[in-house]
Amino acid sequence: DPDGNPIDPAQVGMPADFPLEVRLEITFKALDGGRTELTIVEHGWTEGHMSTLAELGMRQSLDKFAASIG
């Protein structure tokens, strides 16, 4: 809401399985040759359509990120 409080996603037209909160865990690991491994784990998605869409969106974001630095 305008005050920064969480709202029910269904109130703004999101599907019923859209979570109220998604926690991200991001890890960077140094590899040989000056490379870095990036791991992103999202917690809070239920199995179903929204989980599938979230994964697709993350893959698109990472592809764009890789293209911008590579």
C-alpha positions, 0 to 999 in steps of 0.5 A, a space after each residue: 500500500 502507499 504506506 509500505 504495508 503488505 497487501 493481499 496479492 489477490 486484491 490487485 488481481 494476482 492469482 490465488 497462489 501468488 505468495 504474500 512474501 518471497 524471500 531471496 537467498 543470493 550467494 556469490 562464490 569465487 571460482 578459478 580464473 577470476 570467475 564468479 558463481 551466482 546462486 539465487 534461491 527463492 523461498 515462498 513460492 508454492 508449486 503451481 503456475 506462479 512458481 513456473 512463471 517466477 522461474 521463467 522470469 528469473 531465467 530471463 532476468 539472469 540471461 539479460 544480466 549475463 548479456 550485459 556483463 559478458 
